[in-house]
Amino acid sequence: MAFCVLGLLLTAWCGAVAWYGVRSSVQPAEMAVIFGTAVTDQGVPRPALQDRLETGLNLWKEHHVRTLMVSGAVETENHQDEAEIMAHWLEAHGVPASDIIVDSQGNNTWLTALHVAEESPDGAVVVSQWFHIMRAEWALRHAGVNRVSGAYPARFRVPELWYLLREAVALPVYVLTKTPPSRDGV
């Protein structure tokens, strides 16, 4: 019985995370933050990352944002720098380098949020898949960024359902473990 109740609670929570993500709407902001994800060994964005890049590019083209911050890790297996690859992709699609901020130390959502907060943007739009919007927005707000909204690619892929479950677990972990930066330098 307890297992059934736990399953129902998890299902309801997954529904809430999904609902939040798909109901996100873009608010004009200084910056869009495109969260990194895997690239190929040849340095090409995988489909999910390309979808994020296209979403960020459209925000920039439609003047919803002035700056695009690309944040990702240097992958341990193939040593590809996600953020640099993202920046090159955007430049190849017409975004001047002066409108791109590269964060190659965005190893996870929390680190990206801290790096965005260091930039002190006048608003930020999270660009990621729908299942990640709630945690990414929470992280940016908790790190001290004001006026945060979200945008996600319209394309759906079945594996995203697994990531939704992962996000449903990751968000409570973030809430319990992440500490905002000190405002007084202590």
C-alpha atoms as a printed R data frame, in Angstrom:
    type eleno elety resid chain resno      x      y       z
1   ATOM     1    CA   MET     A     1  0.000  0.000   0.000
2   ATOM     2    CA   ALA     A     2  2.770  2.448   0.946
3   ATOM     3    CA   PHE     A     3  4.542  1.623  -2.320
4   ATOM     4    CA   CYS     A     4  1.381  2.495  -4.285
5   ATOM     5    CA   VAL     A     5  1.013  5.799  -2.438
6   ATOM     6    CA   LEU     A     6  4.669  6.626  -3.087
7   ATOM     7    CA   GLY     A     7  4.191  5.788  -6.764
8   ATOM     8    CA   LEU     A     8  1.147  8.029  -6.989
9   ATOM     9    CA   LEU     A     9  2.981 10.889  -5.298
10  ATOM    10    CA   LEU     A    10  5.946 10.521  -7.649
11  ATOM    11    CA   THR     A    11  3.616 10.447 -10.649
12  ATOM    12    CA   ALA     A    12  1.825 13.581  -9.443
13  ATOM    13    CA   TRP     A    13  5.139 15.354  -8.836
14  ATOM    14    CA   CYS     A    14  6.382 14.377 -12.327
15  ATOM    15    CA   GLY     A    15  3.142 15.810 -13.695
16  ATOM    16    CA   ALA     A    16  3.723 19.074 -11.828
17  ATOM    17    CA   VAL     A    17  7.310 19.363 -13.136
18  ATOM    18    CA   ALA     A    18  6.127 18.633 -16.686
19  ATOM    19    CA   TRP     A    19  3.199 21.064 -16.441
20  ATOM    20    CA   TYR     A    20  5.467 23.838 -15.161
21  ATOM    21    CA   GLY     A    21  7.918 23.280 -18.006
22  ATOM    22    CA   VAL     A    22  5.437 23.172 -20.860
23  ATOM    23    CA   ARG     A    23  3.569 26.208 -19.516
24  ATOM    24    CA   SER     A    24  6.699 28.368 -19.374
25  ATOM    25    CA   SER     A    25  6.610 31.552 -21.385
26  ATOM    26    CA   VAL     A    26  9.352 33.906 -22.439
27  ATOM    27    CA   GLN     A    27  9.602 37.313 -20.819
28  ATOM    28    CA   PRO     A    28 11.923 39.838 -22.503
29  ATOM    29    CA   ALA     A    29 15.298 39.840 -20.759
30  ATOM    30    CA   GLU     A    30 18.876 40.904 -21.213
31  ATOM    31    CA   MET     A    31 20.157 37.353 -21.569
32  ATOM    32    CA   ALA     A    32 19.167 33.878 -22.695
33  ATOM    33    CA   VAL     A    33 21.075 31.082 -20.980
34  ATOM    34    CA   ILE     A    34 21.431 28.052 -23.225
35  ATOM    35    CA   PHE     A    35 22.250 25.026 -21.092
36  ATOM    36    CA   GLY     A    36 24.725 22.583 -22.591
37  ATOM    37    CA   THR     A    37 24.345 18.880 -23.149
38  ATOM    38    CA   ALA     A    38 26.236 16.222 -25.066
39  ATOM    39    CA   VAL     A    39 28.142 16.794 -28.287
40  ATOM    40    CA   THR     A    40 29.626 14.208 -30.631
41  ATOM    41    CA   ASP     A    41 33.282 13.182 -30.652
42  ATOM    42    CA   GLN     A    42 33.583 15.356 -33.779
43  ATOM    43    CA   GLY     A    43 32.344 18.428 -31.883
44  ATOM    44    CA   VAL     A    44 28.853 18.561 -33.361
45  ATOM    45    CA   PRO     A    45 25.832 19.336 -31.165
46  ATOM    46    CA   ARG     A    46 23.608 16.295 -30.636
47  ATOM    47    CA   PRO     A    47 19.912 16.772 -31.543
48  ATOM    48    CA   ALA     A    48 18.746 17.954 -28.084
49  ATOM    49    CA   LEU     A    49 21.521 20.561 -27.950
50  ATOM    50    CA   GLN     A    50 20.853 21.693 -31.505
51  ATOM    51    CA   ASP     A    51 17.196 22.168 -30.552
52  ATOM    52    CA   ARG     A    52 18.265 24.352 -27.612
53  ATOM    53    CA   LEU     A    53 20.602 26.368 -29.827
54  ATOM    54    CA   GLU     A    54 17.846 26.966 -32.386
55  ATOM    55    CA   THR     A    55 15.506 28.095 -29.602
56  ATOM    56    CA   GLY     A    56 18.118 30.523 -28.231
57  ATOM    57    CA   LEU     A    57 18.919 31.792 -31.725
58  ATOM    58    CA   ASN     A    58 15.232 32.529 -32.343
59  ATOM    59    CA   LEU     A    59 14.980 34.437 -29.044
60  ATOM    60    CA   TRP     A    60 17.940 36.569 -30.129
61  ATOM    61    CA   LYS     A    61 16.640 37.085 -33.682
62  ATOM    62    CA   GLU     A    62 13.209 38.099 -32.372
63  ATOM    63    CA   HIS     A    63 14.853 40.586 -29.964
64  ATOM    64    CA   HIS     A    64 13.541 38.902 -26.799
65  ATOM    65    CA   VAL     A    65 17.160 38.947 -25.535
66  ATOM    66    CA   ARG     A    66 20.317 40.899 -26.362
67  ATOM    67    CA   THR     A    67 22.911 38.389 -25.196
68  ATOM    68    CA   LEU     A    68 23.233 34.619 -25.418
69  ATOM    69    CA   MET     A    69 25.163 32.831 -22.674
70  ATOM    70    CA   VAL     A    70 26.195 29.319 -23.612
71  ATOM    71    CA   SER     A    71 27.043 27.196 -20.616
72  ATOM    72    CA   GLY     A    72 28.388 23.680 -20.616
73  ATOM    73    CA   ALA     A    73 31.144 21.381 -19.502
74  ATOM    74    CA   VAL     A    74 34.293 20.078 -21.090
75  ATOM    75    CA   GLU     A    75 33.236 16.477 -21.600
76  ATOM    76    CA   THR     A    76 35.425 13.954 -19.799
77  ATOM    77    CA   GLU     A    77 35.289 11.201 -22.425
78  ATOM    78    CA   ASN     A    78 35.868 13.109 -25.667
79  ATOM    79    CA   HIS     A    79 37.300 16.351 -24.191
80  ATOM    80    CA   GLN     A    80 34.941 18.477 -26.286
81  ATOM    81    CA   ASP     A    81 34.080 21.909 -24.856
82  ATOM    82    CA   GLU     A    82 30.277 22.119 -25.086
83  ATOM    83    CA   ALA     A    83 30.163 25.884 -24.573
84  ATOM    84    CA   GLU     A    84 32.767 26.646 -27.256
85  ATOM    85    CA   ILE     A    85 30.977 24.351 -29.703
86  ATOM    86    CA   MET     A    86 27.696 26.099 -28.917
87  ATOM    87    CA   ALA     A    87 29.280 29.522 -29.442
88  ATOM    88    CA   HIS     A    88 30.735 28.460 -32.806
89  ATOM    89    CA   TRP     A    89 27.325 27.108 -33.870
90  ATOM    90    CA   LEU     A    90 25.652 30.420 -32.988
91  ATOM    91    CA   GLU     A    91 28.327 32.419 -34.798
92  ATOM    92    CA   ALA     A    92 27.872 30.225 -37.882
93  ATOM    93    CA   HIS     A    93 24.175 31.107 -37.728
94  ATOM    94    CA   GLY     A    94 24.727 34.875 -37.658
95  ATOM    95    CA   VAL     A    95 25.191 35.807 -33.997
96  ATOM    96    CA   PRO     A    96 28.218 38.087 -33.524
97  ATOM    97    CA   ALA     A    97 30.762 36.905 -30.950
98  ATOM    98    CA   SER     A    98 30.153 40.145 -29.037
99  ATOM    99    CA   ASP     A    99 26.606 38.939 -28.255
100 ATOM   100    CA   ILE     A   100 27.788 35.582 -26.874
101 ATOM   101    CA   ILE     A   101 29.114 34.830 -23.383
102 ATOM   102    CA   VAL     A   102 30.938 31.504 -23.129
103 ATOM   103    CA   ASP     A   103 30.858 29.564 -19.851
104 ATOM   104    CA   SER     A   104 32.961 26.423 -20.208
105 ATOM   105    CA   GLN     A   105 32.713 25.742 -16.472
106 ATOM   106    CA   GLY     A   106 28.938 25.167 -16.431
107 ATOM   107    CA   ASN     A   107 29.353 21.568 -15.327
108 ATOM   108    CA   ASN     A   108 25.846 21.402 -13.890
109 ATOM   109    CA   THR     A   109 22.705 23.495 -13.502
110 ATOM   110    CA   TRP     A   110 23.776 25.029 -10.189
111 ATOM   111    CA   LEU     A   111 27.211 26.127 -11.456
112 ATOM   112    CA   THR     A   112 25.593 27.650 -14.524
113 ATOM   113    CA   ALA     A   113 23.175 29.555 -12.282
114 ATOM   114    CA   LEU     A   114 26.051 30.922 -10.200
115 ATOM   115    CA   HIS     A   115 27.909 31.990 -13.355
116 ATOM   116    CA   VAL     A   116 24.804 33.740 -14.695
117 ATOM   117    CA   ALA     A   117 24.378 35.568 -11.375
118 ATOM   118    CA   GLU     A   118 27.989 36.820 -11.642
119 ATOM   119    CA   GLU     A   119 27.006 38.518 -14.922
120 ATOM   120    CA   SER     A   120 24.151 40.377 -13.124
121 ATOM   121    CA   PRO     A   121 21.832 40.391 -16.136
122 ATOM   122    CA   ASP     A   122 18.648 42.419 -16.222
123 ATOM   123    CA   GLY     A   123 16.553 39.273 -16.535
124 ATOM   124    CA   ALA     A   124 17.372 35.860 -17.965
125 ATOM   125    CA   VAL     A   125 15.565 33.296 -20.088
126 ATOM   126    CA   VAL     A   126 16.442 29.676 -19.363
127 ATOM   127    CA   VAL     A   127 16.779 27.677 -22.597
128 ATOM   128    CA   SER     A   128 16.605 23.933 -22.081
129 ATOM   129    CA   GLN     A   129 14.197 21.043 -22.619
130 ATOM   130    CA   TRP     A   130 10.758 21.369 -20.990
131 ATOM   131    CA   PHE     A   131 11.530 18.881 -18.210
132 ATOM   132    CA   HIS     A   132 14.522 20.958 -17.028
133 ATOM   133    CA   ILE     A   133 12.847 24.394 -16.942
134 ATOM   134    CA   MET     A   134 11.564 24.243 -13.354
135 ATOM   135    CA   ARG     A   135 14.935 23.314 -11.819
136 ATOM   136    CA   ALA     A   136 16.921 25.671 -14.051
137 ATOM   137    CA   GLU     A   137 14.650 28.615 -13.222
138 ATOM   138    CA   TRP     A   138 14.751 27.725  -9.514
139 ATOM   139    CA   ALA     A   139 18.569 27.596  -9.596
140 ATOM   140    CA   LEU     A   140 18.902 30.990 -11.286
141 ATOM   141    CA   ARG     A   141 16.460 32.641  -8.897
142 ATOM   142    CA   HIS     A   142 18.111 31.023  -5.883
143 ATOM   143    CA   ALA     A   143 21.530 32.194  -7.124
144 ATOM   144    CA   GLY     A   144 20.227 35.776  -7.204
145 ATOM   145    CA   VAL     A   145 19.053 36.367 -10.776
146 ATOM   146    CA   ASN     A   146 15.882 38.453 -11.064
147 ATOM   147    CA   ARG     A   147 13.151 38.145 -13.687
148 ATOM   148    CA   VAL     A   148 13.738 34.566 -14.827
149 ATOM   149    CA   SER     A   149 11.573 32.872 -17.446
150 ATOM   150    CA   GLY     A   150 11.947 29.810 -19.634
151 ATOM   151    CA   ALA     A   151 11.901 28.646 -23.239
152 ATOM   152    CA   TYR     A   152 12.138 25.148 -24.618
153 ATOM   153    CA   PRO     A   153 12.254 23.506 -28.053
154 ATOM   154    CA   ALA     A   154  8.859 22.396 -29.348
155 ATOM   155    CA   ARG     A   155 10.261 19.038 -30.487
156 ATOM   156    CA   PHE     A   156  9.486 16.073 -28.173
157 ATOM   157    CA   ARG     A   157 11.548 12.896 -27.961
158 ATOM   158    CA   VAL     A   158 10.446  9.781 -26.035
159 ATOM   159    CA   PRO     A   159 13.686  9.544 -23.978
160 ATOM   160    CA   GLU     A   160 12.695 12.865 -22.396
161 ATOM   161    CA   LEU     A   161 10.255 10.929 -20.207
162 ATOM   162    CA   TRP     A   162 13.259  9.335 -18.443
163 ATOM   163    CA   TYR     A   163 14.763 12.783 -17.925
164 ATOM   164    CA   LEU     A   164 11.470 13.983 -16.466
165 ATOM   165    CA   LEU     A   165 11.781 11.326 -13.760
166 ATOM   166    CA   ARG     A   166 15.378 12.383 -13.123
167 ATOM   167    CA   GLU     A   167 14.304 16.016 -12.807
168 ATOM   168    CA   ALA     A   168 11.518 15.099 -10.397
169 ATOM   169    CA   VAL     A   169 14.224 13.725  -8.081
170 ATOM   170    CA   ALA     A   170 16.875 16.380  -8.792
171 ATOM   171    CA   LEU     A   171 14.743 19.415  -7.933
172 ATOM   172    CA   PRO     A   172 14.070 18.411  -4.291
173 ATOM   173    CA   VAL     A   173 17.763 17.536  -3.931
174 ATOM   174    CA   TYR     A   174 18.668 21.035  -5.161
175 ATOM   175    CA   VAL     A   175 16.214 22.664  -2.794
176 ATOM   176    CA   LEU     A   176 17.736 20.765   0.131
177 ATOM   177    CA   THR     A   177 21.427 21.083  -0.773
178 ATOM   178    CA   LYS     A   178 22.148 24.259  -2.741
179 ATOM   179    CA   THR     A   179 23.150 27.354  -0.862
180 ATOM   180    CA   PRO     A   180 22.941 30.791  -2.418
181 ATOM   181    CA   PRO     A   181 26.169 32.789  -2.589
182 ATOM   182    CA   SER     A   182 26.946 35.080   0.308
183 ATOM   183    CA   ARG     A   183 26.008 38.698  -0.376
184 ATOM   184    CA   ASP     A   184 28.500 40.168   2.094
185 ATOM   185    CA   GLY     A   185 31.639 38.370   0.930
186 ATOM   186    CA   VAL     A   186 31.848 36.163   4.032
